[in-house]
Amino acid sequence: MGLLSGKATCNTHGQDSSYFLGWQEYEKNPYDEVQNPTGIIQMGLAENQLSFDLLESWLDRNPDAAGFKRDGQSIFRELALFQDYHGLPAFKKALVEFMSEIRGNKVTFDTSKIVLTAGATSANETLMFCLAEPGEAFLLPTPYYPGFDRDLKWRTGVEIVPIQCTSLNGFQITEMALEEAYQLAQKRHLKVKGVLVTNPSNPLGTTMSRNELNLLVNFITEKNIHLISDEIYSGTVFSSPGFVSIMEILKDRNCENTEVWNRVHIVYSLSKDLGLPGFRVGAIYSNDDTVVAAATKMSSFGLVSSQTQYLLSALLSDKKFAQNYISENKKRLKQRHRKLVSGLEKAGISCLKSNAGLFCWVDMRHLLSSNTFEAEMELWKKIVYDVKLNISPGSSCHCTEPGWFRVCFANMSEDTLKLSMQRLKAFVDSITTTLHNQSNHQSIKNSRRRSFTKWVFRLSFDDPMTGER
Ligand SMILES: Cc1ncc(COP(=O)(O)O)c(C=O)c1O
């Protein structure tokens, strides 16, 4: 132990968060329709498995792309030797055009401003290395993606200060919450270097309103700090209001050539929109040349392999395919989301109204034995171990209100989703019956206790004037 670094032995990775613990429990006993029908159903993993058939049929139609061939000729050697950290120009072009397509072509992106990274995980960490010193802080609205504790803090030494959002306004960011977070950082003697938001939000599944985005731009302008917009879920917006990228807001406000233009950075990845987390394809988009140059050099530590870039440049530059994929994928997500919401409703559970993402933000406050995080953990354990559903408790997302859970819907078959809802309904029915019986029992006990106490009080504390307490 003594010979290892502090980083290797410290506990700040977040591995012991209930978010990751749930995954470990699932690994021990994974549900399988045939092999293990009583196993745990994984609903804590934001994977998009709804549109694989579209990708697979494109691969069938375009065998050269995955076969390392161009016009029928092998380019194996070319790909095997390619290691330029600037990335394949054809892939960068295809990626920025795909990003514009997702934003309804309201904004365009320049290939000279994009840096390829091994997923959004690497993109977010790289931005921390570029924008902050160890011990400086970024403000993040709560609830937030649990992986950020690892991605933003662990190796960089950067601190996260929460912007406390609440259910009172659907967890939207307010001017007051931003200011309070800034003050809290100052109280903790942390220099604030920026705000990081996820739009659409993980775990809320909601898009940010123009009002919130404008608030953010005003805030970072006033405080002279950065803004990172993690737009990894931008292609998953399946209902109105549509997605508004921070780039669109900057354009609308004519921010080009202003200082703030260089302080806004976008993170993107193909892990969610294309459902390819295993391919490790992410990107940083920044208007600041120095950030782009530094991040490009840093990307040596997490490059995207050349065969992945080659394959995906062919796939994404097939415009017709890309457009059809985006709209069909959204349709499927919308339908799946509806199935989850109605399944939850049948179990008497509601969730935050959402229009994006691969999950719902589910309100189980009424099922808590008390309004505490201990009770949230108690309920979560029952849901994982007894009901056999792995969902993510709000506390793992740093939510300030106990009783909220993130439930994923796009990483399983429709039948599995149906089964998960049956299990949940049976559980809720059983505990509401128990709670009902308990409360009946308790009210009998209470009324007995009341008459007993009244009687005792009458003996000892009777008002001498009225005969009443
Ligand atoms: C908001 C957010 N950012 C980043 C990531 C990491 O994504 P990637 O697989 O591209 O590293 C995730 C994954 O769940 C996420 O939800």
Ligand as a Chemical Component Dictionary entry (heavy atoms), coordinates in Angstrom:
data_LIG
# 
_chem_comp.id                   LIG 
_chem_comp.type                 NON-POLYMER 
_chem_comp.pdbx_formal_charge   0 
_chem_comp.three_letter_code    LIG 
# 
loop_
_chem_comp_atom.comp_id 
_chem_comp_atom.atom_id 
_chem_comp_atom.alt_atom_id 
_chem_comp_atom.type_symbol 
_chem_comp_atom.charge 
_chem_comp_atom.model_Cartn_x 
_chem_comp_atom.model_Cartn_y 
_chem_comp_atom.model_Cartn_z 
_chem_comp_atom.pdbx_ordinal 
LIG C1 C1 C 0 -24.295 13.149 -19.127 1  
LIG C2 C2 C 0 -23.284 12.129 -19.514 2  
LIG N1 N1 N 0 -22.055 12.533 -19.861 3  
LIG C3 C3 C 0 -21.113 11.627 -20.196 4  
LIG C4 C4 C 0 -21.363 10.279 -20.197 5  
LIG C5 C5 C 0 -20.276 9.311  -20.598 6  
LIG O1 O1 O 0 -20.474 8.883  -21.905 7  
LIG P1 P1 P 0 -19.404 8.095  -22.806 8  
LIG O2 O2 O 0 -19.869 6.684  -22.880 9  
LIG O3 O3 O 0 -19.446 8.765  -24.145 10 
LIG O4 O4 O 0 -18.080 8.232  -22.152 11 
LIG C6 C6 C 0 -22.638 9.816  -19.855 12 
LIG C7 C7 C 0 -22.941 8.377  -19.830 13 
LIG O5 O5 O 0 -23.900 7.908  -19.280 14 
LIG C8 C8 C 0 -23.619 10.771 -19.506 15 
LIG O6 O6 O 0 -24.854 10.390 -19.158 16 
# 
loop_
_chem_comp_bond.comp_id 
_chem_comp_bond.atom_id_1 
_chem_comp_bond.atom_id_2 
_chem_comp_bond.value_order 
_chem_comp_bond.pdbx_ordinal 
LIG C1 C2 SING 1  
LIG C2 N1 SING 2  
LIG C2 C8 DOUB 3  
LIG N1 C3 DOUB 4  
LIG C3 C4 SING 5  
LIG C4 C5 SING 6  
LIG C4 C6 DOUB 7  
LIG C5 O1 SING 8  
LIG O1 P1 SING 9  
LIG P1 O2 DOUB 10 
LIG P1 O3 SING 11 
LIG P1 O4 SING 12 
LIG C6 C7 SING 13 
LIG C6 C8 SING 14 
LIG C7 O5 DOUB 15 
LIG C8 O6 SING 16 
# 
